[in-house]
Amino acid sequence: MCLLCASNGFAEDAVSFRADVAPILLSNCLACHGSKKAEGSYRIDSFERLSQGGDTGLAPFTAGDLDDSELYRRITSEDEGERMPLEGEPLPEEHVTIIRKWIEQGAEYDAEDPGADLASIVPPPVHPDPPEAYPQTLPITALEFSADGSQLFAGGYHEITVWSTSEGQLARRIKNVDQRTYGLDLHPEGKLLAAASGSPGRRGEVRLYNAESGELVKVLGTMSDVAFDAVFSPDGKRLAVCAADGIVRVYDVESGKEELTITSHSDWVMAVAWSGDGAKLATASRDKTAKVFDAKSGELLITFSDHNQPVKGVAFHPSGEEVYSSGADNKVMLWKIADGKKSADVAGFGAEAYKLETGEDQLFAVSADKSARQFNLNDRKHVRDYRGHEEWVLTAAYHPPTKRLATGAFDGEVRIWNVEDGAQTAKFLAAPGYAKPTEQ
C-alpha cells in the first residue's frame, strides 16, 4: 500500500510520482545523478532528465513493462557492481515496491512541468520533532532578534529555538523545521520569520513561520540542496533565497509565487542582500565571486572576483553604489558596483570571515578567528572587537532599537553584547536540555 496515498488524493493502491517516487529518488540517487555529478551521464533531478537514458542508451523505465525498465533492474540487481545505489545499501523493500507499482501502473507524472526540479514538486514534508534534550551542542549558523528585542531566534536541530535575551533562558521551541537552519530573517513588520534550511545533499527549503506563535504559515519553496540565506526586501513584499544548488530565487511573500530565478553562479550561493531601495541584489558564492543583479529582471550588473577564495557574506553600503563582501581569504572588502573595482580593504582577520550583518549605520563581521568586529557602515571606521568565544564565530544578529548584538559560535554558544560599550550581557548554550560534561 502507498504510505502517502491517504493525503494525496489518489486511490488506495495508486502510487504518486511526486508524493511517493520522487522523495525516494531525491534521498537515494541525487548525490550521484544530479546537476553537480552525473554518473554514467544519467541525471534524475527532473522527470524530464529521469526519462532520458544515460551512457547505456537503455530506457530508464517503460510504462507497464518492468523488463524494459533499466531503473528497476538496477535497484533490484544482485550484482553489487551494478546495483543502485552504487556502494550503498540496497533500497528498502518498501521503496522498491513503490517504484515497481509506479511502473506497472503506467509510470505517470502527476505534477505540472516535467522539466521542474524534482525537489520543487515534492509535497512539503512534516519534519520530525527535535530531541527533547540535546545529546551534544550544534554549531550556531543562524540568529535573529524578535521585533522588540526581548527574544532571540536560533537555528537548532529540526527546530528554531527561542531564547530570552535578558536571561538567556529557553522561552519556546518552533518545530516542523528541516534538519539544519542556515539563515533567519524577520519581516519588517515583525510578524513573519523566514527560515532557510535543509538536509545537506538532499533537500533545501524556505519556510515562513508566525514569529509569535511559531505556527507554520507557508512553505515558499523547496530545492535540491540546502538553502543558506533568506532575506526580506526592505518593503517586505519579496523574499530572496540562495542555496547550495547555485541558484538565487525571489518569491512574492503574499502569494508564495516564485517571481525570479537567477542562475549566474557556478557553485553554492552562501549569502544574499538587498540594496536599501530594493532595486538590487548582492550575492556571495563559493565560486569565489560576489555579484550584483537587478532585483526586478535578474540581469547581472557586475561581478567582483578579488577575493580569490569562496565569498561568504555581502552587504550594501548605504549609498547603494558600493558593496561590502567577506570571504575565506580572511578579508572584508568594499567595492564599486559601477566598475567592480575594490574601494578599500576594510578588515583582515586571522581566519576566514563569514556572513556580514548590518543595522542602522553599523556593519558587523564574524570570523573563524573567534571574534566579531564592528565598523561604521558609512566610513568603514573600526569601532570595536567582540572577543570571548572559544570557537569560530559563525553568525551574528543586530537589534538597533536595543543596541544589542548576538553572536553564535561553532560550539553552540551564543553571546549577547551591548554595542554602546561592548559589554557582554548574556551567554548560553543554545541546546535545550544539554548537560555539559563535568571536568574530571
C-alpha positions in Angstrom: 0.0 0.0 0.0 1.2 3.5 -0.8 2.0 5.1 2.5 1.2 8.7 1.4 -2.0 8.0 -0.7 -4.4 8.9 2.1 -3.2 12.6 1.9 -2.5 13.0 -1.8 -6.0 12.3 -3.2 -5.2 9.0 -5.1 -7.0 5.7 -4.7 -5.6 3.5 -2.0 -3.4 1.3 -4.2 -2.3 4.1 -6.6 1.3 5.4 -6.5 2.0 9.1 -7.0 5.3 10.0 -8.6 5.5 13.4 -6.9 4.5 12.2 -3.4 5.9 8.7 -3.4 8.6 8.1 -6.0 10.3 11.4 -6.2 11.2 11.5 -2.4 12.9 8.1 -2.8 15.0 9.3 -5.8 16.0 12.5 -4.0 17.1 10.7 -0.9 19.0 7.9 -2.5 20.0 8.9 -6.0 20.6 12.6 -6.3 24.1 12.7 -4.9 25.4 10.7 -7.9 22.9 11.6 -10.5 22.2 15.3 -10.1 23.4 18.6 -11.7 26.7 18.6 -9.9 27.6 15.0 -10.5 26.0 12.7 -13.2 27.4 9.2 -13.1 27.0 7.5 -16.4 25.7 10.8 -17.8 22.4 10.0 -16.1 20.5 12.6 -14.1 17.4 12.3 -12.0 16.9 15.9 -10.8 13.8 16.3 -13.0 11.3 13.9 -14.5 12.4 15.0 -18.0 16.0 14.0 -17.3 14.9 10.9 -15.4 13.2 9.7 -18.5 16.3 10.0 -20.7 18.8 7.2 -20.9 22.4 7.7 -19.8 25.5 6.2 -21.4 23.9 2.8 -21.7 21.2 4.1 -24.0 18.7 1.9 -22.3 15.2 3.2 -21.3 15.2 4.1 -17.6 11.6 3.0 -17.4 8.8 1.8 -19.8 5.2 2.2 -18.7 3.8 -1.2 -17.6 7.0 -3.1 -18.5 9.4 -3.9 -15.7 11.6 -6.0 -18.1 12.3 -2.9 -20.2 12.9 -0.6 -17.3 16.7 -0.2 -16.6 16.0 1.8 -13.4 14.1 -1.1 -11.9 16.6 -3.6 -13.0 19.4 -1.6 -11.4 17.7 -1.2 -8.0 16.9 -4.9 -7.8 20.1 -6.4 -9.2 22.0 -8.9 -7.1 25.3 -7.8 -8.6 26.8 -5.2 -6.3 28.8 -3.8 -9.2 25.7 -2.6 -10.9 23.1 -2.4 -8.2 22.0 1.1 -7.3 22.8 3.0 -5.1 26.3 2.0 -6.0 28.5 1.2 -3.0 25.5 1.7 -0.7 22.9 -0.3 1.0 20.1 -1.7 -1.3 16.9 0.2 -1.2 14.4 -1.0 1.4 11.9 -3.4 0.1 9.0 -1.0 0.6 10.8 1.6 -1.6 11.4 -1.0 -4.3 7.7 -1.9 -4.1 6.6 1.7 -4.6 8.8 2.1 -7.7 7.7 -1.3 -9.1 4.0 -0.4 -8.7 4.5 3.0 -10.2 6.0 1.4 -13.4 3.3 -1.3 -13.5 0.6 1.3 -13.1 1.8 3.3 -16.2 4.7 5.4 -14.8 2.6 8.6 -14.9 3.9 12.0 -14.0 1.4 13.8 -11.7 2.9 17.3 -11.5 2.7 20.2 -13.9 6.1 20.7 -15.5 8.2 17.6 -16.4 11.3 19.9 -16.5 10.9 21.2 -13.0 13.4 20.3 -10.3 12.3 17.2 -8.6 12.7 18.9 -5.2 10.3 21.6 -6.2 7.4 19.2 -6.9 7.6 17.0 -3.8 4.9 17.9 -1.2 6.5 19.7 1.8 7.3 17.1 4.4 6.3 17.3 8.0 9.6 17.2 9.8 10.4 15.1 12.8 10.3 16.6 16.3 13.7 17.7 17.7 15.2 15.8 20.6 13.7 16.6 23.9 17.2 17.1 25.3 20.3 17.6 23.0 23.0 14.9 23.4 25.5 17.5 22.2 25.7 21.1 21.0 25.4 22.2 17.4 27.1 25.0 15.5 25.0 28.1 15.6 24.5 29.0 11.9 21.6 31.4 12.2 20.4 34.0 14.7 17.6 36.7 14.6 16.1 39.0 17.2 12.3 39.4 17.7 10.8 42.7 16.8 11.0 44.1 20.4 14.4 42.5 21.0 13.2 40.6 24.1 13.8 37.2 22.4 16.4 35.7 20.1 15.7 33.0 17.5 18.5 30.4 16.9 18.8 27.6 14.4 18.7 24.2 16.1 18.2 20.5 15.0 14.8 20.2 13.3 13.7 23.3 15.2 14.2 27.0 15.8 14.9 27.7 19.5 13.7 30.9 21.1 15.6 32.5 24.0 15.1 35.3 26.4 17.7 38.0 25.6 17.8 39.3 29.2 18.5 35.9 31.0 19.5 33.6 28.2 16.7 31.1 29.2 14.8 29.0 26.7 11.4 30.6 26.0 9.9 28.2 23.4 10.6 25.9 20.5 9.4 26.2 16.9 9.0 22.7 15.4 8.4 21.3 11.9 11.7 22.7 10.6 14.2 20.9 8.3 17.4 19.4 9.7 19.5 22.5 10.0 18.8 26.2 9.7 21.3 28.4 8.0 19.5 31.7 7.6 16.8 33.6 9.6 15.2 36.9 8.8 12.3 38.8 10.4 9.8 40.5 8.2 9.9 44.4 8.5 6.5 44.3 10.2 7.8 41.8 12.7 5.1 39.1 12.3 6.8 36.6 9.9 10.0 34.7 10.4 11.7 33.3 7.3 13.9 30.3 7.7 16.4 29.0 5.1 17.2 25.4 6.0 17.7 21.9 4.6 19.3 18.5 4.8 22.8 18.6 3.1 22.9 16.9 -0.3 19.2 16.0 -0.1 16.9 19.0 0.2 16.6 22.7 0.9 13.6 24.7 2.0 12.4 28.2 2.8 9.5 28.4 5.2 7.6 31.3 6.8 6.5 31.0 10.5 4.4 33.2 12.7 7.1 34.9 14.8 4.9 35.0 17.9 3.2 31.6 17.9 5.7 29.5 15.8 3.0 28.3 13.6 4.0 27.3 10.1 2.4 29.9 7.7 3.7 28.9 4.3 6.4 26.8 2.5 7.6 29.2 -0.2 9.9 26.8 -2.0 12.0 23.6 -2.0 15.3 22.9 -3.8 17.7 20.0 -4.2 20.2 21.2 -1.6 20.3 23.3 1.5 19.1 26.9 1.5 21.8 29.1 3.1 20.1 32.5 3.4 16.7 34.2 3.1 16.2 37.9 3.3 13.1 40.1 3.0 13.2 43.1 0.7 13.1 46.5 2.5 9.3 46.8 1.8 8.7 43.2 3.0 6.9 42.2 -0.3 9.6 39.9 -1.6 12.0 37.3 -0.2 15.4 36.5 -1.7 16.7 33.0 -1.1 20.1 31.5 -2.0 21.1 27.8 -1.9 23.8 25.2 -2.4 22.3 24.4 -5.8 23.9 27.7 -7.0 20.5 29.4 -7.6 19.0 32.6 -6.2 15.2 32.6 -6.1 13.0 35.6 -5.3 9.4 34.9 -4.0 6.4 37.1 -3.7 5.7 36.9 0.1 1.9 37.2 -0.1 1.2 34.8 -2.9 4.2 32.5 -2.4 4.9 32.6 -6.1 8.5 32.3 -7.3 9.0 35.5 -9.3 12.6 35.3 -10.3 15.3 32.7 -10.7 19.0 33.7 -11.1 21.5 31.1 -12.2 24.7 33.1 -12.8 26.8 31.5 -10.1 28.6 28.2 -10.7 28.7 27.0 -7.1 26.9 27.4 -3.7 25.4 30.8 -3.2 26.0 31.5 0.5 24.5 34.9 1.2 22.2 37.5 -0.4 21.4 41.1 0.4 19.0 43.8 -0.8 20.0 47.4 -1.6 18.3 50.0 0.6 15.8 50.9 -2.2 15.1 47.2 -3.0 16.3 47.7 -6.6 19.4 45.5 -6.5 20.5 42.1 -5.0 24.1 41.3 -4.0 25.2 37.7 -3.6 28.2 35.8 -2.2 29.3 32.4 -3.6 31.7 29.6 -3.2 32.6 30.1 -6.8 34.9 32.9 -5.4 32.8 35.8 -6.7 30.3 38.3 -5.4 27.8 39.6 -7.8 25.1 42.4 -8.1 21.9 41.9 -10.0 18.9 44.0 -11.0 16.3 42.8 -8.5 13.4 43.1 -11.0 14.8 41.4 -14.1 17.6 39.3 -12.6 20.1 40.9 -15.0 23.7 40.6 -13.9 25.1 44.1 -13.3 28.7 43.4 -12.1 31.0 40.6 -10.8 33.7 41.1 -8.1 36.5 38.5 -8.2 39.2 39.9 -6.0 38.7 37.6 -3.0 40.1 34.6 -5.0 38.5 32.4 -2.3 34.9 31.5 -1.5 32.9 34.6 -0.6 30.7 34.1 2.5 28.9 37.4 3.1 27.7 40.6 1.3 26.1 43.9 2.4 25.3 47.1 0.6 26.9 50.4 1.5 24.2 53.0 2.4 24.9 54.9 -0.8 23.7 51.9 -2.9 26.8 52.3 -5.1 29.2 50.0 -3.2 29.1 46.6 -1.7 30.9 45.0 1.3 32.0 41.4 0.9 33.7 38.9 3.2 35.4 35.6 2.4 37.7 32.7 3.0 40.7 34.9 2.2 40.2 36.3 5.7 39.2 39.8 4.4 36.3 42.2 4.3 36.4 44.4 1.2 34.4 47.3 -0.2 34.0 47.6 -3.9 32.2 49.7 -6.5 29.1 48.5 -8.5 29.9 50.7 -11.4 33.2 49.0 -12.4 33.7 46.1 -9.9 36.9 47.7 -8.6 37.9 47.5 -5.0 37.5 50.7 -3.0 39.1 49.5 0.3 40.3 46.6 2.4 38.1 47.1 5.4 39.4 44.4 7.7 41.8 41.5 7.8 41.0 38.6 10.1 43.2 35.8 11.5 40.9 33.3 9.7 38.1 33.2 7.2 35.3 35.7 7.6 31.6 34.7 7.4 28.3 36.5 6.8 28.0 40.2 7.3 25.3 41.8 9.4 24.1 45.4 9.2 21.8 47.7 11.1 21.3 51.4 11.1 24.8 52.7 10.3 26.7 49.7 11.7 28.5 46.8 10.0 29.4 43.6 11.8 31.7 40.8 10.6 32.3 37.5 12.2 35.3 35.1 11.8 36.8 31.7 12.4 39.4 33.6 14.5 36.8 33.5 17.3 35.9 37.2 17.1 33.3 39.6 15.8 34.1 43.2 14.7 32.1 46.3 14.4 32.6 49.1 11.9 30.7 52.3 10.9 28.8 51.3 7.7 29.4 54.7 6.0 33.1 55.4 6.6 34.4 51.9 7.5 35.8 53.2 10.8 36.6 50.3 13.2 34.5 50.7 16.4 35.4 47.6 18.5 36.1 43.9 18.6 34.0 41.4 20.5 36.0 38.5 21.9 35.5 35.7 24.4 34.2 32.9 22.2 36.3 29.8 22.4 35.4 28.6 18.9 34.7 30.0 15.4 32.1 32.7 15.4 29.8 31.7 12.5 26.9 34.2 12.6 25.5 37.4 14.2 22.3 39.4 14.5 21.9 43.0 15.5 18.9 44.8 17.0 19.2 48.6 16.5 16.5 49.7 19.0 18.1 48.0 22.0 21.7 48.3 20.7 22.2 44.6 21.2 24.4 42.2 19.1 24.1 38.5 19.3 26.9 36.2 18.1 26.8 32.4 17.6 29.7 30.0 17.6 30.7 26.6 16.4 30.5 25.1 19.9 26.8 26.1 20.2 27.5 29.1 22.4 25.5 32.3 22.0 26.7 35.6 23.5 24.7 38.9 23.6 26.6 42.2 23.7 25.7 45.9 24.3 27.2 47.7 21.3 27.4 51.1 23.1 30.1 49.9 25.4 31.0 46.4 24.2 29.9 44.7 27.5 28.6 41.2 27.4 25.0 41.0 28.8 24.2 37.2 28.4 25.9 33.9 27.5 24.3 30.5 27.0 24.4 27.3 25.0 21.6 27.1 22.5 21.0 23.4 23.0 17.8 22.6 25.0 18.4 20.2 27.8 22.1 19.7 27.1 24.1 18.7 30.1 27.6 19.9 29.8 30.0 17.2 30.9 31.8 18.0 34.2 35.5 18.1 34.1 37.3 15.3 35.9 
